[in-house]
């Protein structure tokens, strides 16, 4: 997209810690906030009205900010944090690495039976398996956090504008700019937003203004790619570009899996995308692959065939499952599906 | 400095999480690392040889990474963290806000009498009072962290190249670019560097690449300002510019304090700067002001005179002291010294 997504920052610009002293989130760049609102309005995947925008150094930092904000400072027991298995493998690590007395990982939401307050992470589409999710514990003292990192039309049909109390998004999964380290939370409750902001003040005294200015430019360019759609390759709107790559990859992946017969992949129900009007099956950023038959340790099995994956045990389930990124570079993805389709059952 | 410090980043650049997969610190931009080495070599304030560079989202994040790296994961008691009073007011907050079982704030290093391992933060020049510091506990089980954020020649004479095990620096205090959210640690021990890197992986999955690219450009421009020094105003080398502003401000501040007679400021011994050859007294980024006479709560007293400060109790000492930034904008600084010099003792 050339100059449309290029950022220029002079040495004398944005020097101060402060982006906007009138905003509750004083380290939020107004341009970035505007670009987030515009993009959600365009795509229709989330309601920004009546939500505070809190910017974070990736949704990873925002996740920790949410735990801090939702856990009472002086409780006798740490707050329980759960998510339905298979859950994102970083959740337990991020919850427990500092051995906080404020919160602790309590495992699979399906198995959670304790009384008292809890935080349930609802990841939809889910990392690692790609399925659309709802809360599963459903008790009165539950606090819900919706991690919507993958709720974008290149991965899944947008079915409605999400309007939850706390929603997390990230630039890395919407446009692919992972190194920019930027995420945003949409938060209804002012006091919760305030505590999240307080966490980010303590943890990193705000968020890179340079990354925010760049992300603003990039998200604006994504929105602008829909201003004058004429279906020529050169001005292909952003999510069409992403959708087409993901569709091609999933076709290629499913063909490889069918050929090998050693594995299976999730089947997704078709859905109609309110953004594009297209009806399609989810084509997630990860393949959640199951080794069929007698292979018990799918990760080791695949490693012997030079395919590097993350095993099911990290996600709270059987090691018959593995997660593989479908967002690698073309050469890597081609090599992966080649190796997969060439695989036959070894003699034991 | 115009284009010399301007950064241009295209939409397709630095998309990946990874900056340099061959480096232990895989999220460190090589250009940023080079600019840090070059600047330390030029100024002579720290030895970079035999140190790993770990980049962080400000030295605030690096401080937390150090606590994580130096605290054993399975100790029965949290590691004690101390610093000599007056200490940087954020240290206790950053150590305790997550109620970690790994480490805890143990207060003023002068009063620390427990057995066993401890971490001592040696801030030199010190925030808030500007004095040069050495460790004070001096026991065998002590782990030292040198916070050298203000060890730059606009603030203090550079007396030797520091060569400690763990040294923290930050862009915000070297060039003033606080909103860039970047700091760096120089770490001798590979295993400690590795654990710090692991913390940053968990905390924010690396550090903004955009900020690092921008900081690289800015630090290079600072170094380059010494390539062809001709003493004209237009090409004034960076630290000369900073030194002159700080010298002017401290002269103005001391005049105001002398006029009012209600306050006192620290006196710094003159030292010869190995970088400039100049002999001068420290001119710190903060004024550590003491209310003399009967004023016990200096912060409240000054607030009544429309001067906003941070009181001594936040720094572990008497409320007769306050910290005031000397890095405000010219208008603000002028107003501050005006109000200070106009102040006379109120009737009780």
Interface residues (C-beta under 8 A of the other chain):
Chain A: X1 X2 X4 X5 X6 X7 X8 X9 X10 X11 X12 X14 X15 X16 X17 X18 X19 X57 X58 X60 X61 X64 X68 X90 X93 X94 X97 X98 X99 X100 X101 X102 X172 X176 X177 X178 X179 X180 X181 X182 X199 X202 X203 X204 X205 X206 X207 X208 X209 X210 X211 X214 X217 X218 X221
Chain B: X1 X2 X4 X5 X6 X7 X8 X9 X10 X11 X12 X14 X15 X16 X17 X18 X19 X57 X58 X60 X61 X64 X68 X90 X93 X94 X97 X98 X99 X100 X101 X102 X172 X176 X177 X178 X179 X180 X181 X182 X199 X202 X203 X204 X205 X206 X207 X208 X209 X210 X211 X214 X217 X218 X221
